[in-house]
Amino acid sequence: MKTTWKGTYTALVTPFQADGAIDEPALRGLVDRQIAGGVDGIVPCGTTGESATLHADEKLRVVEIVTEQTDGRVAVLAGAGGNSTHDVIALAQRMAAARVDGILSVVPYYNKPTQGGLYSHFAAIADAVQAPVVLYNVPGRTAVNLAADTVLRLAEHGNIVGVKEASGDFPQVMQIIQGAPQGFHVLSGEDSLTLPIIALGGHGVVSVVANELPDLMSDMVRAALAGDFSSARELHYKLLRLMDANFIETNPIPAKAALAMMGLIGEHYRLPMVPITDASRETLRADLIALELLEPQ
């Protein structure tokens, strides 16, 4: 499908069975719920999808399931990132063959490349993959920031269409928005910063909270993109406590716990991710009750 790379893209969790296998029926159910909630796209195999503990064949299977289940109804932006350019290209090519609409590729982690290395890494991916590429900058996880100047150099590549910006650095975000060529999109990588980033000229979000509330997050983003900031602000503050609660422990622990409380998935993780603590669970439960996602006990 054609996509404008605007709006709400859900960073989808990967549901597991008790034995650690991918729960395919639950995954299909999550996809249908997201589409019914009005999202513009789904992002499988990102950070929220526990991509770090999925092997390549599992990632491809998750992407195949999501692509089959969406059936062209919304865009699929598949996560294919890592710290080996060769391996990322191989995985991204397999995902592109599965007919995804785009590839979301995170900054290489651990090996801490220079800005020149980052440019060459992403340019090599974009050259080799027959699908549009969205960059993903999240220095809190990768230990390296994809600088605005590097993003703008990469934005000139014909196959690089946007960036998911999760640095929390507003001057950097503004520099990218101001300097980007026509058709290059800036998506917030943090739910709570989506509204101000759109107000600055951004184009949407790759969202965690949309796992729980795809309808309200989509409504908030649509209102903001339409310039209805009064309605968008009201929805932003309605969602803010849950946005924050989703990061009360390491993502995606709280989001998966919330979906399990809602009866949508089993609460299963792969080590080193472990279940949410009791104290955090009660905080999360209270926020879900306040949003009428759970009945009071």
BALOBA-1460 file (C-alpha; in Angstrom, 3 decimals):
// residues 297
<rec num="1" residu="m" x="0.000" y="0.000" z="0.000"/>
<rec num="2" residu="k" x="1.044" y="3.620" z="-0.418"/>
<rec num="3" residu="t" x="1.756" y="5.440" z="2.819"/>
<rec num="4" residu="t" x="2.385" y="9.059" z="3.648"/>
<rec num="5" residu="w" x="4.415" y="8.086" z="6.748"/>
<rec num="6" residu="k" x="2.177" y="10.276" z="8.886"/>
<rec num="7" residu="g" x="0.001" y="9.466" z="11.862"/>
<rec num="8" residu="t" x="0.083" y="6.762" z="14.524"/>
<rec num="9" residu="y" x="2.261" y="3.674" z="14.072"/>
<rec num="10" residu="t" x="1.953" y="1.160" z="16.891"/>
<rec num="11" residu="a" x="5.191" y="-0.316" z="18.215"/>
<rec num="12" residu="l" x="3.536" y="-3.699" z="18.633"/>
<rec num="13" residu="v" x="4.422" y="-6.099" z="21.448"/>
<rec num="14" residu="t" x="5.258" y="-9.700" z="20.517"/>
<rec num="15" residu="p" x="3.010" y="-12.066" z="22.496"/>
<rec num="16" residu="f" x="4.616" y="-15.305" z="23.648"/>
<rec num="17" residu="q" x="3.226" y="-18.584" z="24.890"/>
<rec num="18" residu="a" x="4.309" y="-19.960" z="28.265"/>
<rec num="19" residu="d" x="7.053" y="-22.005" z="26.580"/>
<rec num="20" residu="g" x="8.473" y="-18.888" z="24.896"/>
<rec num="21" residu="a" x="7.119" y="-19.585" z="21.411"/>
<rec num="22" residu="i" x="5.432" y="-16.800" z="19.476"/>
<rec num="23" residu="d" x="1.691" y="-16.765" z="20.183"/>
<rec num="24" residu="e" x="0.457" y="-16.425" z="16.610"/>
<rec num="25" residu="p" x="-3.308" y="-16.258" z="17.346"/>
<rec num="26" residu="a" x="-2.754" y="-13.553" z="19.969"/>
<rec num="27" residu="l" x="-0.542" y="-11.612" z="17.553"/>
<rec num="28" residu="r" x="-3.238" y="-11.686" z="14.875"/>
<rec num="29" residu="g" x="-5.775" y="-10.526" z="17.430"/>
<rec num="30" residu="l" x="-3.587" y="-7.583" z="18.419"/>
<rec num="31" residu="v" x="-3.221" y="-6.564" z="14.769"/>
<rec num="32" residu="d" x="-6.985" y="-6.589" z="14.223"/>
<rec num="33" residu="r" x="-7.548" y="-4.577" z="17.403"/>
<rec num="34" residu="q" x="-5.026" y="-1.959" z="16.288"/>
<rec num="35" residu="i" x="-6.675" y="-1.581" z="12.903"/>
<rec num="36" residu="a" x="-10.128" y="-1.317" z="14.499"/>
<rec num="37" residu="g" x="-8.661" y="1.411" z="16.723"/>
<rec num="38" residu="g" x="-7.746" y="3.520" z="13.717"/>
<rec num="39" residu="v" x="-3.970" y="3.403" z="13.629"/>
<rec num="40" residu="d" x="-2.139" y="4.270" z="10.421"/>
<rec num="41" residu="g" x="0.490" y="1.575" z="10.682"/>
<rec num="42" residu="i" x="1.981" y="-1.237" z="12.729"/>
<rec num="43" residu="v" x="5.632" y="-1.700" z="13.666"/>
<rec num="44" residu="p" x="6.521" y="-5.331" z="14.390"/>
<rec num="45" residu="c" x="9.927" y="-6.381" z="15.704"/>
<rec num="46" residu="g" x="10.906" y="-3.073" z="17.236"/>
<rec num="47" residu="t" x="12.176" y="-2.493" z="20.765"/>
<rec num="48" residu="t" x="8.648" y="-2.942" z="22.140"/>
<rec num="49" residu="g" x="8.411" y="-6.215" z="20.206"/>
<rec num="50" residu="e" x="11.437" y="-7.606" z="22.106"/>
<rec num="51" residu="s" x="13.433" y="-7.808" z="18.903"/>
<rec num="52" residu="a" x="16.667" y="-8.293" z="20.846"/>
<rec num="53" residu="t" x="15.579" y="-11.799" z="21.859"/>
<rec num="54" residu="l" x="13.975" y="-12.839" z="18.577"/>
<rec num="55" residu="h" x="16.230" y="-14.661" z="16.129"/>
<rec num="56" residu="a" x="16.120" y="-13.776" z="12.445"/>
<rec num="57" residu="d" x="13.670" y="-16.490" z="11.398"/>
<rec num="58" residu="e" x="11.311" y="-15.541" z="14.229"/>
<rec num="59" residu="k" x="11.451" y="-11.878" z="13.239"/>
<rec num="60" residu="l" x="10.588" y="-12.802" z="9.688"/>
<rec num="61" residu="r" x="7.686" y="-14.965" z="10.891"/>
<rec num="62" residu="v" x="6.302" y="-12.147" z="13.050"/>
<rec num="63" residu="v" x="6.511" y="-9.797" z="10.082"/>
<rec num="64" residu="e" x="4.835" y="-12.326" z="7.805"/>
<rec num="65" residu="i" x="1.960" y="-12.746" z="10.259"/>
<rec num="66" residu="v" x="1.484" y="-8.999" z="10.661"/>
<rec num="67" residu="t" x="1.625" y="-8.435" z="6.903"/>
<rec num="68" residu="e" x="-0.877" y="-11.219" z="6.262"/>
<rec num="69" residu="q" x="-3.232" y="-9.983" z="8.952"/>
<rec num="70" residu="t" x="-3.146" y="-6.332" z="7.938"/>
<rec num="71" residu="d" x="-3.828" y="-7.376" z="4.328"/>
<rec num="72" residu="g" x="-3.060" y="-3.886" z="3.072"/>
<rec num="73" residu="r" x="-5.443" y="-2.173" z="5.499"/>
<rec num="74" residu="v" x="-2.635" y="-0.229" z="7.214"/>
<rec num="75" residu="a" x="1.085" y="0.164" z="6.625"/>
<rec num="76" residu="v" x="3.623" y="-2.281" z="8.054"/>
<rec num="77" residu="l" x="6.935" y="-0.723" z="9.100"/>
<rec num="78" residu="a" x="9.107" y="-3.684" z="10.066"/>
<rec num="79" residu="g" x="11.978" y="-3.399" z="12.517"/>
<rec num="80" residu="a" x="15.308" y="-4.547" z="11.095"/>
<rec num="81" residu="g" x="18.231" y="-3.154" z="13.011"/>
<rec num="82" residu="g" x="21.436" y="-4.261" z="14.658"/>
<rec num="83" residu="n" x="25.134" y="-3.639" z="15.005"/>
<rec num="84" residu="s" x="26.259" y="-5.644" z="11.966"/>
<rec num="85" residu="t" x="25.451" y="-3.860" z="8.711"/>
<rec num="86" residu="h" x="25.767" y="-7.112" z="6.765"/>
<rec num="87" residu="d" x="23.242" y="-8.887" z="8.993"/>
<rec num="88" residu="v" x="20.805" y="-5.962" z="8.993"/>
<rec num="89" residu="i" x="20.822" y="-5.868" z="5.208"/>
<rec num="90" residu="a" x="20.188" y="-9.616" z="5.009"/>
<rec num="91" residu="l" x="17.234" y="-9.399" z="7.398"/>
<rec num="92" residu="a" x="15.810" y="-6.243" z="5.813"/>
<rec num="93" residu="q" x="15.939" y="-7.856" z="2.372"/>
<rec num="94" residu="r" x="13.987" y="-10.854" z="3.671"/>
<rec num="95" residu="m" x="11.410" y="-8.544" z="5.225"/>
<rec num="96" residu="a" x="11.131" y="-6.497" z="2.052"/>
<rec num="97" residu="a" x="10.438" y="-9.737" z="0.178"/>
<rec num="98" residu="a" x="7.557" y="-10.286" z="2.620"/>
<rec num="99" residu="r" x="6.048" y="-7.119" z="1.118"/>
<rec num="100" residu="v" x="6.314" y="-4.781" z="4.065"/>
<rec num="101" residu="d" x="5.751" y="-1.097" z="3.368"/>
<rec num="102" residu="g" x="8.956" y="0.043" z="5.001"/>
<rec num="103" residu="i" x="11.900" y="-0.845" z="7.225"/>
<rec num="104" residu="l" x="12.573" y="0.808" z="10.586"/>
<rec num="105" residu="s" x="16.276" y="0.502" z="11.374"/>
<rec num="106" residu="v" x="17.773" y="1.434" z="14.714"/>
<rec num="107" residu="v" x="21.173" y="3.016" z="15.286"/>
<rec num="108" residu="p" x="23.777" y="0.263" z="15.813"/>
<rec num="109" residu="y" x="24.249" y="-0.424" z="19.499"/>
<rec num="110" residu="y" x="27.302" y="-1.401" z="21.564"/>
<rec num="111" residu="n" x="29.978" y="-0.858" z="18.898"/>
<rec num="112" residu="k" x="29.470" y="2.950" z="19.056"/>
<rec num="113" residu="p" x="30.170" y="3.964" z="15.433"/>
<rec num="114" residu="t" x="31.192" y="7.480" z="14.506"/>
<rec num="115" residu="q" x="28.815" y="9.755" z="12.603"/>
<rec num="116" residu="g" x="30.640" y="8.724" z="9.449"/>
<rec num="117" residu="g" x="30.064" y="5.098" z="10.329"/>
<rec num="118" residu="l" x="26.373" y="5.757" z="10.976"/>
<rec num="119" residu="y" x="26.008" y="7.480" z="7.617"/>
<rec num="120" residu="s" x="27.702" y="4.621" z="5.786"/>
<rec num="121" residu="h" x="25.671" y="2.006" z="7.707"/>
<rec num="122" residu="f" x="22.289" y="3.497" z="6.848"/>
<rec num="123" residu="a" x="23.253" y="4.408" z="3.300"/>
<rec num="124" residu="a" x="24.344" y="0.801" z="2.684"/>
<rec num="125" residu="i" x="20.990" y="-0.478" z="3.991"/>
<rec num="126" residu="a" x="19.031" y="1.975" z="1.878"/>
<rec num="127" residu="d" x="21.065" y="1.057" z="-1.216"/>
<rec num="128" residu="a" x="20.494" y="-2.660" z="-0.732"/>
<rec num="129" residu="v" x="16.840" y="-2.906" z="0.323"/>
<rec num="130" residu="q" x="13.834" y="-2.587" z="-1.956"/>
<rec num="131" residu="a" x="11.667" y="-0.870" z="0.652"/>
<rec num="132" residu="p" x="11.662" y="2.640" z="2.108"/>
<rec num="133" residu="v" x="13.842" y="3.049" z="5.198"/>
<rec num="134" residu="v" x="12.984" y="4.995" z="8.357"/>
<rec num="135" residu="l" x="15.909" y="5.733" z="10.674"/>
<rec num="136" residu="y" x="15.506" y="5.135" z="14.409"/>
<rec num="137" residu="n" x="17.474" y="7.245" z="16.875"/>
<rec num="138" residu="v" x="17.253" y="6.146" z="20.519"/>
<rec num="139" residu="p" x="20.559" y="7.022" z="22.221"/>
<rec num="140" residu="g" x="19.272" y="5.934" z="25.621"/>
<rec num="141" residu="r" x="19.460" y="2.344" z="24.352"/>
<rec num="142" residu="t" x="22.211" y="2.498" z="21.734"/>
<rec num="143" residu="a" x="24.751" y="4.777" z="23.511"/>
<rec num="144" residu="v" x="25.185" y="6.769" z="20.277"/>
<rec num="145" residu="n" x="23.162" y="9.733" z="19.046"/>
<rec num="146" residu="l" x="22.358" y="10.047" z="15.348"/>
<rec num="147" residu="a" x="23.174" y="13.724" z="14.989"/>
<rec num="148" residu="a" x="20.895" y="16.111" z="13.128"/>
<rec num="149" residu="d" x="23.557" y="16.816" z="10.492"/>
<rec num="150" residu="t" x="23.870" y="13.091" z="9.796"/>
<rec num="151" residu="v" x="20.091" y="12.665" z="9.586"/>
<rec num="152" residu="l" x="19.909" y="15.525" z="7.096"/>
<rec num="153" residu="r" x="22.676" y="13.996" z="4.968"/>
<rec num="154" residu="l" x="20.798" y="10.695" z="4.962"/>
<rec num="155" residu="a" x="17.535" y="12.482" z="4.175"/>
<rec num="156" residu="e" x="18.961" y="13.245" z="0.740"/>
<rec num="157" residu="h" x="19.062" y="9.518" z="-0.046"/>
<rec num="158" residu="g" x="16.108" y="8.651" z="-2.239"/>
<rec num="159" residu="n" x="15.219" y="5.537" z="-0.233"/>
<rec num="160" residu="i" x="15.343" y="7.065" z="3.257"/>
<rec num="161" residu="v" x="11.941" y="8.559" z="4.047"/>
<rec num="162" residu="g" x="12.016" y="9.547" z="7.701"/>
<rec num="163" residu="v" x="13.326" y="9.243" z="11.216"/>
<rec num="164" residu="k" x="11.852" y="8.006" z="14.468"/>
<rec num="165" residu="e" x="13.342" y="10.476" z="16.937"/>
<rec num="166" residu="a" x="13.569" y="9.248" z="20.526"/>
<rec num="167" residu="s" x="16.470" y="11.362" z="21.747"/>
<rec num="168" residu="g" x="14.251" y="13.768" z="23.679"/>
<rec num="169" residu="d" x="16.464" y="16.569" z="22.324"/>
<rec num="170" residu="f" x="14.096" y="19.269" z="21.070"/>
<rec num="171" residu="p" x="16.789" y="21.482" z="19.500"/>
<rec num="172" residu="q" x="17.922" y="18.437" z="17.498"/>
<rec num="173" residu="v" x="14.345" y="17.614" z="16.472"/>
<rec num="174" residu="m" x="13.774" y="21.196" z="15.347"/>
<rec num="175" residu="q" x="17.010" y="21.228" z="13.360"/>
<rec num="176" residu="i" x="15.900" y="18.079" z="11.517"/>
<rec num="177" residu="i" x="12.381" y="19.357" z="10.831"/>
<rec num="178" residu="q" x="13.650" y="22.714" z="9.640"/>
<rec num="179" residu="g" x="16.369" y="21.306" z="7.402"/>
<rec num="180" residu="a" x="14.710" y="18.186" z="5.995"/>
<rec num="181" residu="p" x="13.766" y="18.008" z="2.322"/>
<rec num="182" residu="q" x="10.161" y="17.745" z="1.194"/>
<rec num="183" residu="g" x="8.813" y="14.254" z="1.781"/>
<rec num="184" residu="f" x="11.082" y="13.407" z="4.719"/>
<rec num="185" residu="h" x="9.067" y="12.636" z="7.854"/>
<rec num="186" residu="v" x="9.882" y="13.065" z="11.533"/>
<rec num="187" residu="l" x="8.037" y="10.691" z="13.873"/>
<rec num="188" residu="s" x="8.186" y="10.987" z="17.638"/>
<rec num="189" residu="g" x="9.699" y="7.974" z="19.358"/>
<rec num="190" residu="e" x="8.250" y="8.961" z="22.740"/>
<rec num="191" residu="d" x="4.509" y="9.067" z="23.320"/>
<rec num="192" residu="s" x="4.588" y="11.983" z="25.736"/>
<rec num="193" residu="l" x="6.545" y="14.154" z="23.275"/>
<rec num="194" residu="t" x="4.293" y="13.489" z="20.292"/>
<rec num="195" residu="l" x="2.077" y="16.532" z="20.677"/>
<rec num="196" residu="p" x="4.925" y="19.081" z="20.958"/>
<rec num="197" residu="i" x="6.841" y="17.416" z="18.108"/>
<rec num="198" residu="i" x="3.791" y="17.653" z="15.833"/>
<rec num="199" residu="a" x="3.348" y="21.281" z="16.909"/>
<rec num="200" residu="l" x="6.936" y="21.886" z="15.748"/>
<rec num="201" residu="g" x="6.211" y="20.354" z="12.344"/>
<rec num="202" residu="g" x="6.596" y="16.626" z="12.986"/>
<rec num="203" residu="h" x="4.379" y="14.064" z="11.341"/>
<rec num="204" residu="g" x="3.292" y="11.509" z="13.944"/>
<rec num="205" residu="v" x="4.512" y="8.853" z="16.338"/>
<rec num="206" residu="v" x="5.712" y="5.295" z="16.714"/>
<rec num="207" residu="s" x="3.667" y="4.638" z="19.831"/>
<rec num="208" residu="v" x="3.780" y="2.274" z="22.794"/>
<rec num="209" residu="v" x="0.562" y="3.479" z="24.443"/>
<rec num="210" residu="a" x="-1.337" y="2.657" z="21.250"/>
<rec num="211" residu="n" x="-0.949" y="-0.990" z="22.273"/>
<rec num="212" residu="e" x="-3.492" y="-0.323" z="25.009"/>
<rec num="213" residu="l" x="-5.458" y="2.581" z="23.520"/>
<rec num="214" residu="p" x="-5.081" y="2.727" z="19.730"/>
<rec num="215" residu="d" x="-8.264" y="4.755" z="19.344"/>
<rec num="216" residu="l" x="-7.382" y="7.581" z="21.724"/>
<rec num="217" residu="m" x="-3.774" y="7.845" z="20.549"/>
<rec num="218" residu="s" x="-4.869" y="7.886" z="16.914"/>
<rec num="219" residu="d" x="-7.495" y="10.535" z="17.684"/>
<rec num="220" residu="m" x="-4.913" y="12.682" z="19.465"/>
<rec num="221" residu="v" x="-2.445" y="12.502" z="16.583"/>
<rec num="222" residu="r" x="-5.098" y="13.170" z="13.954"/>
<rec num="223" residu="a" x="-6.353" y="16.200" z="15.867"/>
<rec num="224" residu="a" x="-2.833" y="17.576" z="16.231"/>
<rec num="225" residu="l" x="-2.008" y="17.048" z="12.559"/>
<rec num="226" residu="a" x="-5.239" y="18.848" z="11.661"/>
<rec num="227" residu="g" x="-4.259" y="21.801" z="13.834"/>
<rec num="228" residu="d" x="-6.943" y="21.135" z="16.453"/>
<rec num="229" residu="f" x="-4.582" y="21.513" z="19.371"/>
<rec num="230" residu="s" x="-7.348" y="22.062" z="21.914"/>
<rec num="231" residu="s" x="-8.745" y="18.562" z="21.292"/>
<rec num="232" residu="a" x="-5.268" y="17.073" z="20.947"/>
<rec num="233" residu="r" x="-4.144" y="18.597" z="24.236"/>
<rec num="234" residu="e" x="-7.188" y="17.205" z="26.056"/>
<rec num="235" residu="l" x="-6.430" y="13.693" z="24.769"/>
<rec num="236" residu="h" x="-2.718" y="14.098" z="25.506"/>
<rec num="237" residu="y" x="-3.384" y="14.777" z="29.171"/>
<rec num="238" residu="k" x="-5.945" y="11.988" z="29.336"/>
<rec num="239" residu="l" x="-3.277" y="9.550" z="28.106"/>
<rec num="240" residu="l" x="-0.284" y="11.019" z="29.920"/>
<rec num="241" residu="r" x="-0.408" y="8.917" z="33.089"/>
<rec num="242" residu="l" x="-0.538" y="5.691" z="31.072"/>
<rec num="243" residu="m" x="2.175" y="6.956" z="28.738"/>
<rec num="244" residu="d" x="4.396" y="7.417" z="31.778"/>
<rec num="245" residu="a" x="3.305" y="4.151" z="33.407"/>
<rec num="246" residu="n" x="4.408" y="2.241" z="30.300"/>
<rec num="247" residu="f" x="7.954" y="3.202" z="31.273"/>
<rec num="248" residu="i" x="7.695" y="2.684" z="35.020"/>
<rec num="249" residu="e" x="9.909" y="-0.325" z="34.277"/>
<rec num="250" residu="t" x="11.812" y="-1.207" z="31.133"/>
<rec num="251" residu="n" x="9.683" y="-1.219" z="27.980"/>
<rec num="252" residu="p" x="7.880" y="-3.482" z="27.067"/>
<rec num="253" residu="i" x="7.374" y="-4.983" z="30.539"/>
<rec num="254" residu="p" x="4.535" y="-2.618" z="31.580"/>
<rec num="255" residu="a" x="2.804" y="-2.642" z="28.186"/>
<rec num="256" residu="k" x="2.737" y="-6.442" z="28.110"/>
<rec num="257" residu="a" x="1.535" y="-6.549" z="31.719"/>
<rec num="258" residu="a" x="-1.270" y="-4.131" z="30.836"/>
<rec num="259" residu="l" x="-2.360" y="-6.144" z="27.805"/>
<rec num="260" residu="a" x="-2.324" y="-9.292" z="29.933"/>
<rec num="261" residu="m" x="-4.500" y="-7.610" z="32.579"/>
<rec num="262" residu="m" x="-6.868" y="-6.684" z="29.752"/>
<rec num="263" residu="g" x="-7.034" y="-10.341" z="28.703"/>
<rec num="264" residu="l" x="-5.432" y="-9.798" z="25.300"/>
<rec num="265" residu="i" x="-2.192" y="-11.765" z="25.730"/>
<rec num="266" residu="g" x="-0.456" y="-14.038" z="28.186"/>
<rec num="267" residu="e" x="2.080" y="-12.253" z="30.371"/>
<rec num="268" residu="h" x="5.200" y="-13.955" z="29.065"/>
<rec num="269" residu="y" x="8.643" y="-12.493" z="28.380"/>
<rec num="270" residu="r" x="12.027" y="-13.746" z="27.295"/>
<rec num="271" residu="l" x="14.961" y="-13.310" z="29.626"/>
<rec num="272" residu="p" x="16.501" y="-10.959" z="30.502"/>
<rec num="273" residu="m" x="13.019" y="-9.364" z="30.557"/>
<rec num="274" residu="v" x="11.070" y="-10.448" z="33.660"/>
<rec num="275" residu="p" x="7.524" y="-9.780" z="34.935"/>
<rec num="276" residu="i" x="6.631" y="-6.417" z="36.384"/>
<rec num="277" residu="t" x="7.072" y="-5.906" z="40.138"/>
<rec num="278" residu="d" x="4.038" y="-5.906" z="42.410"/>
<rec num="279" residu="a" x="4.323" y="-2.200" z="43.223"/>
<rec num="280" residu="s" x="4.541" y="-1.194" z="39.572"/>
<rec num="281" residu="r" x="1.694" y="-3.551" z="38.714"/>
<rec num="282" residu="e" x="-0.612" y="-1.765" z="41.142"/>
<rec num="283" residu="t" x="0.333" y="1.643" z="39.719"/>
<rec num="284" residu="l" x="-0.331" y="0.374" z="36.215"/>
<rec num="285" residu="r" x="-3.602" y="-1.247" z="37.260"/>
<rec num="286" residu="a" x="-4.832" y="2.039" z="38.749"/>
<rec num="287" residu="d" x="-4.073" y="3.882" z="35.515"/>
<rec num="288" residu="l" x="-5.894" y="1.245" z="33.458"/>
<rec num="289" residu="i" x="-8.924" y="1.487" z="35.754"/>
<rec num="290" residu="a" x="-8.906" y="5.291" z="35.446"/>
<rec num="291" residu="l" x="-9.074" y="4.921" z="31.660"/>
<rec num="292" residu="e" x="-11.852" y="2.307" z="31.956"/>
<rec num="293" residu="l" x="-9.691" y="-0.420" z="30.468"/>
<rec num="294" residu="l" x="-10.178" y="-2.507" z="33.608"/>
<rec num="295" residu="e" x="-13.023" y="-2.860" z="36.072"/>
<rec num="296" residu="p" x="-12.286" y="-1.764" z="39.667"/>
<rec num="297" residu="q" x="-11.656" y="-4.717" z="41.962"/>
